[in-house]
Amino acid sequence: MPRLHHIGITVSDTVAATAFYRAATEGEVIGPLAKSGPAVEAATGYPGVEILLTFIRLADGVFLELAEYRGADAPRIDPDNGHIGAAHPAIVVPDIEASLARLAALGHRPLSQIMTATAGPLEGYRYVYVLGPDEVRVELLQEPH
């Protein structure tokens, strides 16, 4: 049966990104792991690249994979949700206010007040977006009680 193993997010600063996603999720940090060589070059299409990978294991076993490409001349994209092809992680947390407080201590503020979804598969969920490292919009969700 298909299931999600991880979502990869390319970052410019592994330390800052790890601190952000760890604060948001309280997940287990694995890494960073440095990967390079012919297989990595072939898979990524970037000759000479080294990738610093850090994984954050969430409570359900799904991972956030933070990948910092070193030695690659890669352009920065604008990950704004309104841009076609942009994606955002939506992370279910047990206490949305506690996650926001930890993120605020790192200088990250929500983009709006916490809202409650009124229809569809998220009906009853509380949610809010936070602008994370590299301008990635991260949606925090709290399940209905």
Secondary structure, 3 states (H helix, E strand, C coil): CCCCCEEEEECCCHHHHHHHHHHHHCCEEEEEEEEECHHHHHHHCCCCCEEEEEEEECCCCCEEEEEEEECCCCCCCCCCCCCCCCCCCEEECCCHHHHHHHHHHCCCCECCCCEECCCHHHCCCEEEEEECHHHCEEEEEECCC
